[in-house]
Amino acid sequence: RVQFCCSFCSLLNIFLAGILARPLITWTTVAFWQHMDLRRKAGILPSLEDLLFYTIAEGQEKIPAHKFTTALKATGLRTGDPRLKECMEMLKVTLKTTSDGALDRHLFKKCVQSNIVLLTQAFRKKFVIPDFQPFCAHVDDLYENAKSLSGGQVADYIPQLARFSPDLWGVALCTVDGQRHTAGDTKVPFCLQSCVKPLKYAIAVHDHGTEYVHRFIGKEPSGLRFNKLFLNEDDKPHNPMVNAGAIVCTSLIKVSPVSIFCHKLLWTFILETNHLKYKRTFSFQSERESGDRNFAIGYYLKEKKCFPEGTDMTAILDFYFQLCSIEVTCESASVMAATLANGGFCPITGERVLSPEAVRNTLSLMHSCGMYDFSGQFAFHVGLPAKSGVAGGILLVVPNVMGVMCWSPPLDKLGNSVRGIQFCTDLVSLFNFHNYDNLRHFAKKLDPRREGGDQRVKSVINLLFAAYTGDVSALRRFALSSMDMEQRDYDSRTALHVAAAEGHAEVVRFLLEACKVNPVPKDRWGNTPMDEAVHFGHHDVVTILRDYHNKYSPQDSTPDKQDAEKNLDGML
């Protein structure tokens, strides 16, 4: 452990100990880090790279490479994250120069400096889900609960789908900050099927705008099966999430069947797993050969002049089947869902792939029309945008938080994954992700967006921070709320130690006279507040401490409760 000799380092020591040894402390204000930045620029404090080193090293002189990568994964980031490419490449190069596979402070700084902003956010728990590991533990429990379900039937009207085992079950999530977690069969490829419909619609709106797209497609739920030959009163498909609407939407996409894979929206899949493709000889052919109903819908749409002028209906149907046959994994699809959750920005590249207008419209239609004939029930119970497919996938979006892909082939009678529906329902029952959950007053649900952690640790850091900055007003509030004003940090330092070291005479006087704290507490090195004041040359604080110590003998340094409350009321 690194021995610190000033009040700032005492605060830093709490921070370092809290990150890996206990839940992280909540910083209630950005002022502390702003103050750190000012002092660092002045040469008083170590750099962000040094702080990160001390965070992970826990007092050791070197950090084993595996310890760094393990700590990184605990934040939710992956070593393969494109945003950490420079860091990981430099780490590989640097480790070749070491004999023990460990990094000292200078080598560590060399490795992380190119990505220090992202790494600092991760280890300071500034991501959307700060306590990521406890959240993942809950997700794993929900996964296991849904895994026990055995109902439903694997879709067999497309022969290729019937070949999947009913025991397959995977869940992958990606937050808007790029935190990743998986459970189960998340690397098994499967076809998007109808889960591609919101993606096609988003591309169409991104390319053409809302007004143009909805000249050809409506926005209302149909109240009918997704593959019905039925149009609304304006002779348009009801919405882009039913087959008729999706076929028309396919005709609005500018790119060709080959160049669709170069579209930024789908490129995120390729970037993630190098697996995005459609199987012309298997899934696509199986889809096409069993697509009589879709051909019937296509001819009906052609008769009603639903396509843009000059559209080759047969070619569009081929394109439609190809898009439905795109193969993904839960892991790659979760990135796309997270892109929708993140307003069109891909979380793992930071690149905008969709316009805000396209994302808003897509999520709105997913919410109202995305789950076949179960859409109303799903909106009521889960309250989140989602799209299901007959391959067993459910693309779920928690706006501004994360995207999820659930996949299990057995379907209920409405065509939705049995395990996927259960997982989504349980997720919203546990966490306040439902669109209409009140974030402030729904106390029975968990909010993973708020940092948890040990309340005592939070209390200590808030107390010592107030003493460090000389904030007597904050200390008054803490005292009135019955906070223990003699709490100690990781090195047994108290607020009085910190105030004495910083020379805040008003704080020292308040703690002694109003709060009646012990004037001679000793830290782990045996130092008292008097030692701190003498060491840093704060003579006025030395005088206050000496006078108070002379006034009260050690055995009388803690007056009875009534006397303390009387003095506190007077000071306040």
N, C-alpha and C positions, 0 to 999 in steps of 0.2 A: 504494500500500500504506500501511496505517496503521502509523506507527512507535510501538512500545510501549516503555515505559520502566520496567516493573517485572516481577517474575518471573511474576506471574499472567498478564500480557499476553503474556508469552513462550509460556506454555502455550496461551493463547487463539489466538495466531498459528498454532501448529501445527494447532489444531483448524480454523481458517478455511482454511488452505492445504490441509488434508487433504480437506475435503469436495468441493471442485470440481477441485482440481489433481491429486489423487491419491486412492487409496482411503482411506476414512475410518478414523481411529484407533479402536481398540476401547477403550472405557472399562471397565476391569475392575471398577469399583466405583461405586455410586451416591453414595458419600461426596463425590466431587469436586463433583457437581452440587448436592448438599445444601449443601456448603460455599459454593458460588457463590450459592445462594439466600439464605443467611444474610447473606453480604457484600452482596448486592444490596439486601436489605431495609434494611441499615444505611447504604445510600447509597454504598457503596464501589465497587460494580460497576454496569455499565450494565444496562438492562432486557433481558428476553428479546427484545423487538422490536429493540433495538439490536444484540444479538448476532446475530440473524438477518440484520439489514442488513449487518453487517460480513462475515458468512459469504458472502453473495451478491455484495457489492460488490467484494470482493478489493482493498480499499484505495482504490477510487474514491469520489468524493464523491456520485455519483448512480448509481442502478441503472436502466438502460433497462427498460421494462415487459416487452419480449420476453425479456430475460435472466432476469427473475424467473419468468415462465411456463415458460420452457425448463428452468430449474433445478427448478421444481416438478414438471414432467412426468418428470424424471429420477428422482424419488423414487417414481414410480408413481401419483401423484395426478393427477387431471384437473381442468382449470379449471371443468368443469361439475359437479364433485362437489357434491351438495347441502350437504355439511358446510362448504363454502367459499363458500356463496352470498353471505354478507355481505361477505367479503373481495373477491370478484370484482365485486360491485356497486359497492363503494366505490372499487375500482381504476378502473372505467369512469368514474365521476364525477370522480375526481381527475385522471385523464389529460386531461380536457377543460379543466382549469385550467392545464395545463403546455404550453409551446411546443415542447419537444423530446421529449416522450413518455418522460421519465425522472423518477425519484422520488428526492428527497433523503431524508435520514434521517427528518425529521419527517413528510413525506408518506407515506413507506413505513410508518412506525409507525401512522399513521392508517388505512392500508389493512388492515394485518394484525392489528391488536390484537384484533378480534372473534374471530379464529380462531387465535390465537397458540399455543394448546396443541397443536392438531393439526399446525400448521406446524412447531413446534419438534420434535415427535416425528418428523416426516418428515425434517427436515434433520439431526437428530442420529442418524438411521438406527435408530430404535427400533421400526420396523415388523417384522412377522414375517419378511419377507425384506429384510434391511438393504441388501445390495448388489443392488438391483433390476435395474439395467441389464445387468450380466454374466449374471444369471439369464435375462433376456429374450433375450439373445443366444443362450444355449443352447436356449431354447424355439424360437427361429427356426430354428436348425439342425435340431432334431427335426421341425419343420414341413416344412422343405424335403426332409428324408429321406423322410417319408411321402408327400409330394406326387408323388414319382417313381413311386409304385405305380400300376399300371394295371388290376389285377384287379377282379373283382366285377361285379355287375349291379344296375342301378337297379330298385327295386321297381316292378312294373307291375300288381299285382293291384288297386291303387287307381289309376285312370286319372290323377288329378291328380298323383300322385307321379312317374309315368313321364315327365312333362314336364321334369323337372330335368336339367340338363347333368351328365354324369359327371365333368366337369373341376372342378366347384365343390368348394372345400376351404377350410375356415376353422377357426381355433382362437382362443378367447378365454378369458382367465383373470381372476379377481378374487380377491384375497387377503382374509383376514378383517379386514385393516386398510383395505380399499378400494383397494389398489393394482391397477391395470388394465394389461393388455397384450393386443394382438390381432395376428393374422397371417392374411392371406388374406381370404376372402370372408365377413367377419364381420358385414356389414350386410345380407346377403340374407335375406329372411324365409323361414322354412320351418315346417312343422307339427311340433309336439312328438311326436305319435303316442304310442308307449308311454313316452316320457320323461316324460309327465305322470303316469304311474301312481304313482311315489313321492310326488309332490306331492299327489295326491288322498288317498293313504293318510295322509300327514302331517296334512292338514287334518282327516280323519276322527278320527284319534287326538287331535289337538289339541282338537276339539270334544266328543268323547265319552269319551275315555280308552281305554287299551289293552284293559282287560277287556271292555268292551262291543263294541268292534270285532271282537275275536277270538272272540266268540260266533258270528260269521257266517263268519269267514275263518281259515284255518290259517296256519302259520308255516314249513312245510317246503317245500323244493324238490320239484317234482313228478316230475322225471325224464322228463317228456313235453314235446311241443311246446306252445308257449304258448297255442295256440288249440284244444286238445283238449277234447272233451266228456267230461270225467272229473273226479270228485270224490274226496276222500280217504275213509277208512273211516268218518268221522263225517258223510259227505254234506255236506262243506264244500269250497269251493275251496281248493286247496293253499296259496296265498299271494296277496298283493295284486298281485304282479308278472306274473301270467298273466291272460289275458283274463277268465276266469270270476271270479277274485278281484277284478279291477279293476271289473267290472260291479257286483258286490255292493258294493264299496267306494263306488262312485258313488252307490248308493242310501242310503248313510250320511251323505252330505254334506248339511248343513242348508240351504245356500243354494240359490237357484234358478239356472237357466242364465243369467239376466241378471245377478243380483247376485253371481255367482261372481267377476266382475271387480272387485268392491269388496272382496274378501277381501284382507287385508294381504299374504298370501303371494304372490298374483299381482299386486298393486298395484306391487310393485317393478319388474315388467316395464314397466308403463305409465310409471312415474316415470323409468325409464331411457331408453326409446326412443319412447314414445307410439305403439307399434306393436302392442301386445297385442290380438289379436282373433281371431275365427274367421270364415272366409269362408263364410257360409251358402250362397252361390250357387256356390262352387267346391269347396273342400276338404271342407266339411261334407257337401254334397250328394253329392260323389263317394264319400266315406266311407260314407254311409248307403246309397247304391245298391249298393255292393259288399259290404255287411255281412251277407250271408246266414249266414255261419258264426257271427257274433256274435248274430244273431237266434236261431239254433238253440241257442246256449249260453244265451241269455236264457230261452227257453222251458224248457230243461232245468233251469235254476236255479229257475224258477217251479214246475215240477213237483215238485222236491225240497224246496220250501219253504225256500229259502236266503235269501230276502229278508226284511227286517223286515215285520211284518204291515201290510197296507194299501198296500204298494208298487205303483205303476203301472209294470209292467215295460216297456211300450212307451215311456213318457215317460223312464224311466231310460236306456234304450238311446239315445234321442235326445240326452240329456244326455251320455252316454258318448261319442258320436260328436262332439259339439260340443267336449268337452274335448280329445279327440285332435286336433281340427282347430285348436286354438289356434296362432296363428302367433307365432313369436319370431324373434330373431336370435341368433347366437352370443354377442354382447355382452350382451344382456339376460338370456339363460339362464345365463350365467356368474355373474351376480349372485345368481340363485336357488340355484345350486350352492354359492356362497360362503355363503349364508345357512344352508344345511345344515352346511357346514364350521364355521360360527361359532356353533353351538349354538342356532340359531333367531333370532339377531339379524341383521338386514340390515346388511351392512358399510357401505353408502353412506348410510344414514339413522340407524343406531344404534338402530332400533326393533325390539322383539321381535315377531316374527310367528308363531313356533311355540314350543311348550313344549319343554323339554329332553327330556321323555319321548317326544314325537312324533319329535324329531330322532334320538334314540338308536335307537328302533325302526325308523325308516325306513332309516337307514344300515345297520343289521344285516341287514335284508331285501334291500337293494340288494346288499350284499356276497355274500349266499348265493344270491340268485335273480334278480339284475338283468340278466343278459346272456344270456337265453334258454338254449339248451342248451350255451352256452359258459361258463356261470356258474362251474362248478368250475375250469375251465382259467384263467379270468380271475382268480379268487380266488387261485389258486396262483401264477401268474406276475406279476400286477400287485398283488394284495393290497389293493385299495382298493374302497370302495363305488362302484358305477356303475350306470347304467341306459341301455340302448340303445333306439332306435326305428327303425322301418322307413323313416322319412324320411331316415335316415343320421346321426342325432344320437347322441352318447354324452355323457351327463351324468355327469361324474367328480367325486368329492369326495375331497380330501385333508384329513381332519379336522384342525381347528385351524390349518390353513395356507391353503387356497384351494379354490375351485371352478373347474372347467374345463368348457367345452362345446366338443366337437369335432363338426364336421359335414361329411360328404361323402356324397352319395347312393349310390355303388356299394356293394353289400352282399355279404358272403360267403354261403356256403350256409346258415349258421345265422341269417342276418338281421342281422348286425352290420356296421357301417361298416368297410370294409377299411383305409382310411387311419386311421380313428379308433382301431382296435385297435392298429395299428402305433405310432401316436403314444403311446398310453398305455403300451405295453410299453417303448418307448424311454425314456419319461419316468422310469419306475421303474428302468430299467437304469442311468440316469445319476445320478439323485438317490435318496437313501435315504428315499423316501416309502412304500415297501411297509410294511404294518402290522407286519411281523415283522423288518424291518431293525433291527439293533442300532445305535442312534445313536452309541454310543461306540466300537464295535470294528469297524464295517464301513468300513474305511479306503479301500476302492477306490471308494466312491461319494461324490458331492458332497452336502453339506448346506447348502442355501441359507439355512437358518434361522440359521446361524452367520455372523457377519460375517467377511468375508475381509480383503482389504486387504494392504498392504505390511507385511511382518513387521518391517522396520527402523523404520518409522514407529511401529508398536505399541511396539516396544522403547524408542524415544526418549520417547514420552509416558509410559510406565510409569516409566521412570527419572526423568524430570523431575518427575513427579507425586510420587514418593516423596521427592525432594529438597525439593519445595515444601511438603509436609506434615511434613517432619522425620522420616520413617519410616526409621530406621536399620535396623530388622529387615528391611524389604523390600530395602534396599540390600545388606545382607549376602547375602540370597538371590540377588540379581542377580549379585553378584560371584562367588559360589560356582558359579553356572551359566555362568561365563565370558562374561558380558555385557560389552561394551565400555563402560566407565564414563566414557569421554570423548566419547561420542556427542553430536552437536550437533543443535539443532533448526533450524527454517526460517531463523532469524536468527543461526545459528552460536553460540547460547548453550548452555552445558554445564550439567550438574547442579551443578557448583561455582558457576557464576554464580547459579543459582536459590537455592541454599542460602545463599550469601553475602547476596543481596538480602533474603532472609527472616529472616536472623539465626539460622539453625540451626547453632550452633557444633559440636554433636556430629556433624552430617552433614559439615560442612567438615573437621573433624579426621579423620573416617573416610575421606573421599575422598582427603585428602592423605596420611595416614600408612599406611592399610591398602591403598588402591588405587593410590597413587602417581600420581595424575593430574597433569597439567601445571598448576601453580599460577597461570600467567599466560596462559590462553587469551584471545583477543580475539573479541568478537562482531562483527556486521556494522557496528557503529558505533564499533568500536575500544575498547570498554569491557572491562576485566578484572574478575574477581571482587572484587579489592581496590577498584576504582572503585565497584562496586555496594554493598559494605559501607560505604564512606565516605559515599556518597550517602544511604543510608538510616539512617546513624548507629548501626551495629552495631559498637561499639568492641571487644567481645570477639572478634568475627570478624576485625576488622582486625589485632588482636594476633596471632591464630593464623596468619593469612596472612603477616604480616611476619616472624614468627619462623621459619616454614617456609621462606620465600624466602631468608632470611639463612643458614639451615642448608644449603640446597642451591643451588648456583649454577645458572643456567639450563641449562647444558649437562649438569648432573647431575640435573636435575629428574625424569628417568625412569630409575630404577635398573634393573639387569638383572633378568631374569625371576625368577631363583631368589631374589634378595633381596626382590623384591616379594611372591612367594608366601610367603616366611617371615614377612614383616611382616603379610600378610593373615591367615595362620593365627593369629598372635598376637593380632590384633585380634578375630577371630571367636571 
